[in-house]
Amino acid sequence: MSVGLPWYMVDEVYVPINCGKEFHWVLIVIVLKKRLIRVYDSLSSKRKKEPPIEIQKLVVMPPTYLSDNCFYEKTERTDWPTLEAYKGRLAQQTDFVNEIPFDVNYVQNIPQQASDSLEDYGVFICAYAKILSEGKQVHSCGFDAASQRACYALLLWHYRVEKANEGYTSDNGDLPRSRNSVLKEIDASAIITLE
């Protein structure tokens, strides 16, 4: 997955969204060429039919953001006015309009949190993003949150060990810490991936 690229250079943008009143997170994927927002919600089977207010507000934001940042003027990769999703939605005199919201698709048949594990949303969002960024579809079968959590914990631990072995320091403004000499270098081949 590419990071740090301007939006006109990518087809999809992945954004975690906090549904504040519920202390729950969902993953949205903004599909630019289709003027579409896909919502991946690990609690969708447990919530009322009404979408979270954050999603309702969000659908009008991308058009405004894109027009304010001259997105539609950057046509070297994509000729936006010729795409089916944009036909009739771009004003003739300005070549863009920011009042028309993106369409929303609440993705169904995806892994769902168990009703007794309301704090698992993080592992679900990470898994959704990983699967989608690999060009795969998210399927509802065969998802084990505990195994995924263990896999991500191992990846983060491995990342920490690699940083320590290479002498990297964080640039977050914290006081520098001495290098931990207790950490042993681990063999990267010892880490297994749980699918």
Backbone torsions as a table, in degrees:
resi	resn	phi	psi	omega
1	MET	NA	128.8	178.2
2	SER	-80.0	141.3	176.8
3	VAL	-126.9	153.7	176.3
4	GLY	78.6	6.5	178.7
5	LEU	-86.1	148.9	173.6
6	PRO	-65.9	151.7	-174.7
7	TRP	-59.9	-31.8	-178.4
8	TYR	-70.7	-8.0	179.0
9	MET	-97.8	-1.1	-177.9
10	VAL	-126.1	163.7	177.9
11	ASP	-96.1	-31.0	-176.9
12	GLU	-134.7	147.9	176.4
13	VAL	-124.7	126.8	-178.6
14	TYR	-98.2	127.9	-177.1
15	VAL	-137.4	120.8	171.2
16	PRO	-78.5	136.0	-177.5
17	ILE	-122.8	130.5	176.7
18	ASN	-89.6	124.4	173.7
19	CYS	-92.3	83.7	-165.9
20	GLY	-45.9	-49.3	-174.8
21	LYS	-67.4	-22.3	-178.1
22	GLU	-100.9	-4.5	-172.0
23	PHE	45.6	58.0	-178.3
24	HIS	-139.0	148.4	179.3
25	TRP	-118.2	146.1	173.7
26	VAL	-128.4	160.4	174.4
27	LEU	-104.1	129.9	171.6
28	ILE	-114.2	146.2	175.7
29	VAL	-120.6	116.8	178.2
30	ILE	-89.4	112.5	-179.8
31	VAL	-95.5	98.8	-169.8
32	LEU	-63.2	-43.4	-176.1
33	LYS	-70.1	-16.5	-179.5
34	LYS	-109.8	0.7	-175.5
35	ARG	50.6	52.1	-172.1
36	LEU	-134.2	141.7	172.6
37	ILE	-116.8	119.4	175.7
38	ARG	-96.8	132.3	-178.6
39	VAL	-110.3	122.4	176.7
40	TYR	-109.2	106.1	-173.4
41	ASP	-121.7	117.7	-178.2
42	SER	-76.9	-2.0	174.9
43	LEU	-116.9	12.9	-174.5
44	SER	-60.5	-31.3	-179.4
45	SER	-75.0	-14.4	-177.8
46	LYS	-104.7	-10.6	-176.7
47	ARG	-95.5	161.1	176.4
48	LYS	-62.5	167.7	-178.1
49	LYS	-64.4	-19.7	-177.6
50	GLU	-76.7	127.3	-179.8
51	PRO	-70.1	154.7	178.1
52	PRO	-58.2	146.0	-178.6
53	ILE	-59.8	-31.2	179.5
54	GLU	-62.2	-37.0	178.8
55	ILE	-72.5	-39.9	178.2
56	GLN	-60.0	-39.5	178.7
57	LYS	-71.9	-33.9	-173.3
58	LEU	-66.9	-31.5	-173.0
59	VAL	-62.6	-22.6	179.1
60	VAL	-92.8	-10.2	-177.2
61	MET	-74.5	-45.6	-177.7
62	PRO	-56.4	-45.0	179.8
63	PRO	-59.5	-40.8	179.0
64	THR	-65.6	-46.6	179.4
65	TYR	-59.7	-45.9	-177.3
66	LEU	-64.8	-43.6	-179.7
67	SER	-70.8	-38.3	178.5
68	ASP	-64.0	-25.9	-178.7
69	ASN	-103.7	19.8	175.8
70	CYS	56.7	30.0	-178.0
71	PHE	-58.4	-45.7	-174.1
72	TYR	-70.9	-16.2	178.7
73	GLU	-80.5	-17.8	-178.2
74	LYS	-89.8	93.0	-173.1
75	THR	-109.8	10.7	-178.5
76	GLU	-65.6	-27.0	178.7
77	ARG	-100.9	-37.8	-177.0
78	THR	-139.3	130.3	175.4
79	ASP	-91.2	90.3	-171.0
80	TRP	-55.0	-44.6	-177.4
81	PRO	-62.3	-20.9	-178.5
82	THR	-87.6	-11.3	179.5
83	LEU	-73.8	140.8	-177.7
84	GLU	-55.7	-40.9	-177.6
85	ALA	-65.8	-19.9	-177.0
86	TYR	-103.9	-10.8	-179.2
87	LYS	-63.5	131.2	-179.6
88	GLY	76.8	0.7	-179.7
89	ARG	-113.1	0.9	177.7
90	LEU	-111.0	129.2	-179.5
91	ALA	-69.0	141.0	-176.2
92	GLN	-67.1	-42.2	-174.9
93	GLN	-77.0	-25.5	-176.8
94	THR	-113.5	-9.8	-177.0
95	ASP	67.0	7.9	173.3
96	PHE	-157.2	158.9	175.7
97	VAL	-144.5	139.3	-177.0
98	ASN	-111.9	10.6	179.6
99	GLU	-89.2	-19.7	-174.5
100	ILE	-86.8	113.8	-177.2
101	PRO	-71.0	159.4	173.4
102	PHE	-72.1	153.1	173.2
103	ASP	-74.9	156.4	-179.7
104	VAL	-124.2	136.0	176.7
105	ASN	-125.9	115.1	175.5
106	TYR	-85.9	109.3	-174.2
107	VAL	-69.6	129.4	-178.5
108	GLN	-104.9	169.6	176.5
109	ASN	57.1	47.3	175.2
110	ILE	-118.4	162.1	179.6
111	PRO	-54.4	138.6	-178.7
112	GLN	-120.5	148.3	176.3
113	GLN	-68.6	148.2	172.2
114	ALA	-70.8	150.5	-175.9
115	SER	-64.0	-21.5	179.8
116	ASP	-95.7	6.6	-178.5
117	SER	-125.5	66.2	-174.6
118	LEU	-75.0	-1.0	178.3
119	GLU	-107.0	14.2	-178.3
120	ASP	-87.5	-0.2	-173.6
121	TYR	-55.4	-33.3	-178.2
122	GLY	-61.5	-46.4	-179.0
123	VAL	-68.3	-32.8	177.5
124	PHE	-68.5	-44.8	179.0
125	ILE	-61.5	-44.8	178.7
126	CYS	-60.8	-44.1	-179.2
127	ALA	-65.9	-43.8	177.6
128	TYR	-57.5	-48.6	-177.2
129	ALA	-62.8	-41.9	-179.4
130	LYS	-63.9	-47.8	-178.7
131	ILE	-62.2	-47.2	-178.6
132	LEU	-65.6	-38.7	-179.0
133	SER	-68.5	-19.3	175.5
134	GLU	-87.8	5.1	178.2
135	GLY	79.3	15.7	-179.3
136	LYS	-100.9	166.7	175.2
137	GLN	-94.7	146.3	176.7
138	VAL	-83.8	120.6	179.8
139	HIS	-110.3	153.2	-174.0
140	SER	-81.3	-13.2	-175.9
141	CYS	-98.2	153.0	172.6
142	GLY	75.0	22.5	180.0
143	PHE	-102.1	121.6	178.8
144	ASP	-117.2	106.0	-175.5
145	ALA	-59.5	-39.7	-178.9
146	ALA	-64.1	-42.0	178.2
147	SER	-66.5	-40.8	177.8
148	GLN	-62.8	-43.4	179.0
149	ARG	-60.4	-43.3	178.8
150	ALA	-63.3	-40.7	179.0
151	CYS	-61.9	-46.7	179.7
152	TYR	-66.2	-36.2	177.2
153	ALA	-62.8	-42.4	177.9
154	LEU	-64.8	-40.8	178.1
155	LEU	-63.0	-43.0	178.8
156	LEU	-66.5	-39.6	177.7
157	TRP	-63.3	-45.1	178.9
158	HIS	-60.1	-42.4	178.3
159	TYR	-61.2	-43.1	178.8
160	ARG	-62.5	-44.5	180.0
161	VAL	-63.2	-43.8	178.3
162	GLU	-60.2	-43.3	178.4
163	LYS	-61.9	-43.3	-179.7
164	ALA	-65.6	-41.7	-179.6
165	ASN	-65.2	-33.2	-178.8
166	GLU	-89.3	-6.8	178.3
167	GLY	78.7	17.6	179.1
168	TYR	-68.8	146.5	173.4
169	THR	-122.6	157.8	-179.6
170	SER	-82.2	150.2	178.6
171	ASP	-106.0	30.2	-175.9
172	ASN	-89.5	6.3	176.2
173	GLY	91.1	-6.1	176.8
174	ASP	-67.6	156.2	175.9
175	LEU	-62.3	141.4	-179.9
176	PRO	-63.1	141.6	177.0
177	ARG	-108.8	149.4	177.3
178	SER	-68.8	151.4	179.6
179	ARG	-66.0	131.3	-178.5
180	ASN	-76.4	114.8	-178.5
181	SER	-86.2	-4.4	-179.5
182	VAL	-78.0	-28.0	-178.8
183	LEU	-65.4	131.5	175.4
184	LYS	-97.6	145.7	176.7
185	GLU	-68.1	131.6	-179.2
186	ILE	-103.4	154.1	178.8
187	ASP	-82.4	119.8	-177.6
188	ALA	-59.6	-27.5	-179.6
189	SER	-73.0	-11.8	179.2
190	ALA	-78.8	-15.5	179.6
191	ILE	-82.7	128.7	-180.0
192	ILE	-106.8	152.1	177.8
193	THR	-104.3	127.2	177.7
194	LEU	-94.0	125.4	-179.2
195	GLU	-108.9	NA	NA
